[in-house]
């Protein structure tokens, strides 16, 4: 593991024959680290406060990972595209699904590194289950407004490629959410008017349904998190004048917000209830997604990327003091 703009630890972390670098970004009160393995967001702080659940040597539960060329699950690790059935590796034993794409184990190349910004790229080779080569590049930038993440994906193959994108940061308030929620000190706002029902394998059942007045109605001004259990995809996102949809998590010391542009039509929230030990219900995953779970089979909001075509997507994370308003 090698840091830029920081110390080099005594023992590097090796991913196969590669050394995984940790790239540091600084701007004002903001500091972030990005892992070249998976181009993952390892940490993000503001005024010394963690805004995301950080990791050191290895991520847990997809911390900070890039989810491509699909986010979430592909049912039974198989799908049909262009009249051909494809079989992926089943990576979630409990459901038999293929989970969260193919790029989080790849070592990405740093393309540009300056104090407040890094850009990384990777060539995603075609495989038996996904025979569609891609070029992906991701930029992480810090400024006074927080972190901005921009992703470009290009189809470098000969055939139209199915494509979806997501990210997996866990927002945090500096203390376990379970403790803050028990004291009525965790407040959540999600600007979504529909959610996607799922079965016991967390795969979609039917169409999205209105959240109106139910336990999943978290629309602004939002409400106390309480005992709400979330492993839920939301859509029908209300946006501000810049086309951004905002999810806000607020505690007694600060608020952290995640915004996503119009290309991210979905957001998955996961309250970490299935994690064990100290991680149980400690942080809230807020996952911007371009499509819902199992989009490779349903086709819902699936990007069909023609040969040579590219697609760009942007989201960001920011923080404010506890008394600020949206």
N, C-alpha and C positions, 0 to 999 in steps of 0.2 A: 504494500500500500504506500503510495507516494502522495504527499500533499503538495500543492503549489500555493505559494504565499504563506506557507506554514512549515512546521517541522516535519521531518521524515521519520516515522517510527522505526524502531530497530528491526522489526520483522515484517516484511511485506506480505500481503495476502495474495496468494496465487490462485488464479482461476484456470485450471489446467496448466497450459504452458504460458499463460499470460499473467502479467502483474496488474492487479486492479488498482487504479489510481483514484485518489480522492481529491477533487478540485474544490478549492475554496473561493467564495465570493464575498465581498464586503461592500457595503454602501451605507454610510451614515450609521443608524442604529440597527441595520439589518445585517445578518450574517447567514450564509448557507453553505452546505457542502453537497457535492454531487458525486456519485459513484460512477466510474466508467463501466463497471459491470451493470448492465441493464439501464444505464443512463438514469439511475434512480436518485431521487431526492433523499439524501441521508439525514439532513437536519435543516432547520430554518428557525432562526431566533430573531426577536425584535426587542431591543433594550434589555437584552439578557434573558428574555422569557422564551421558552420553547413554544413555537406555533404549531409544529408537527411533532408526532412521536418519532424521536430519532433512533437510529440504530448505529452500532459500531462495526463489528466484524461481519455479521450476517443479518439480513433482514428476516423478520418474522411476520407471518400473515400478510405477505405482499407489501410490507411497509414501503411507501414511496415509489412503487414500481410503475413502469410504463406498460400498459396493457395493449398489445397489438400483435398481430393484425385482427384481434377481436378482444373485447373486454368481457368479463363475466364468463358464463358457461355456454358450451356447445353440447346439446343433448346427445347423450350416448356416444360422444366423441365422433360423430359422423354428420355429414351434411351433403346435400346435392347442389351442385352449381354448374351451370352450362350443360346440363344433361348428364353429368358425370358424378358418381358418388365418391366422396373422399372420406378416408378414415384417419382420424387424429389419434395421438396417444391420449389415453384416459388418465388424466393427472389428478383427479379428485376421486379417491377410492370410494367414498361414501355414496356418491351419486353416479359414478361411471362417466362423468362429464370431462370434457377438455376445458381447462380453466385458464383464463387470463392470457392467452396468446403465447408467443414464441420468443419474445425479445428480452425478457428479464434475465436470462442466463447468458446473453451475448455480451462480449466486451466491445464497447463502443470506442471509437477513436476521437480524442480531443482534436477539434479542427481549429478552434480559436479560443484563447484563454487570456482575458484581461481581468483587472481587479473586480469589476462589478458584473462580468458577463462571461459565460462559457457556451461553446457550441460543440456538439458531439454528433458523430455520424456512424452509421453501420449499414452494411449490405446484408439484407436478410435473404439467405439462399432459399430457393424452392426446395420443397421436401415432398415425401410421398403423400402426406396428409394435406399439405398446402403447397402445391407446385406452382407458386406465383412469386417470383423474386421481386424484392422491393429494395429501394434505397430510402432510409429514414434519417432525418437530421432533427435534432432538438436543441433549442437555445434556452438557457436559463439566464434571466437578467434581473438584477436588483437595482432599485432606485428608491426615492423617497416614498413611493406608493406601495412598496413591497416587492414581491416576486412575480415576474411574468414568465410564462413557459409557452414557447411557440414550437409546434411540431409540423414538419413537412414530410410527406410520404409520397414517393414516386414509384409507379409501376415500371420496372425495368425489364419485364418479360414480354412475351409475344401475345399473351391472352389477357382478356379482361379479368381482373382480380377482385374477389370479395374483400372488403376491408372495413374494419371498425377500430376505434381508438378509445382508450380510457386511461386514467391515472388513478393511483391508489394512495394518496396521502391520508394520514390519520391526523385530524385536528386535535389539539390538546390545549388545556387551560392551566397546566402546571400542577394540578392535583388530579387524582383519579376522578373521572366523571361520576362514578358510582357514589363517591363521597359528596361531591358537590350537588348531585341530583337529590341525594337523601336530605340535604339541608335546604333544598329549594334554591340553589345558587347556580344552576346550569340552565340557560335559556337557549332555545333553538328556533331558528326561522328558516323555512324552506319555501321558495315561491312557486310551488307546484300545485296544479289543480287536479292532477290525476296520478294514480299509482298503479303499478302492474301486479295483479294477483299472481301467486305462484303456488306450486304444489309442495309436497313434503321434500322434494329434491331441489327446491328453490328454482324451478323451471317455470316459465310463463304458462298461465292458464287463461285463455280468453284475452279480451282486449283490456287496455287500461280503464280503470273506473274512477269516478270522481271521489275526491277526498272529503267532500262537503260535510263538515261537522263531525267527522269521525276521529278516531285516535290518530290517524295519519294526516289530519288537517293541520299543517304546520305553517300555513301561509302567514306573511307579515301581518301583525307584529310578532307572530310566533307565540310560543308558550314555554313554560318550564318543562324540561326534559322528563323529570319524574322517573317513573318506571317504564317509559316507552321502550319497547324492543323493536329494533330496526335491522332488517336485512332486505331492503326494499328499494326498487327502482321507481323513480318519480319522473314525470314528464308534464307537458303543458306548462312550461316554465315562463313566468312573468319576467320581463326584462326592463332595464332602465333605458335611458335615452341613448346610451352607447351600445345597446344590444347585449348587455351583460346580465346574466342571471346570477343572483347572489344567495349563497347559504351563509348564515351567521350563527356562530356558537359563542355565547357570552357567559362569562363568569365574573366573580367579584373583583378581579384585578385587571382584566382586559377582555376584548372581544377579538375573535379571529374570523375572517370572512374569506370564502372562496368564491370567485366569480368565474364564469365560463362564457365563451362567445356563442354566437348562434349556431355554429357547427356542432356544438355539444347540445343535443336536444334532450338529453337524459342526465340524471344524476342518481347514483346509488348511494344510499346511506346504510352504514353497518355499525351498530352500537357495541360491537365486540363482545356480545353476550356468550358466543361460543368459544371464546378464548379462555385459557385457564390461568390459575394463579393470579399473580399481580396484574396481569394484562386483562383479566376479565372485566369488561365494562369500564375500562380505564380511559379509552380514547374513542373518538368518533371518526370512522372512515367516511370521507366525502369524496366520491368518485365521479368526476365528470366523464360522461360517455357519449359517443356519437350515436349509439344504438342500444336497444335493450338486450337483456340476456337472450341467448339462442337466436340472435339475428341471422346467423348463417343458415338457419333452417326456415325461420319465418319470413325473412327478407325485410322485416320492418326497419326502416331507416338505414339499411345496409348501403354502404358506399360501393358502387361498381366502378372500379378504377380502370379505365381503358389503358392500353399499352402506351407508355410515355406520358400519361397524365399524372398530375400531382394534386394533392389536397393539403390545405393548411388549417391548423386548429390552434387556438390560444386560450389559456386560462391563467388565473393568478391567485395569489394568496396575500392578504394584507391584515393589519391589526390596528386597533384603536384602543383608547382608554375605555374604561367600563361605562362611562356616562354618555358616550357618543351615540348617535342615532343614524339609521340607514339614510 
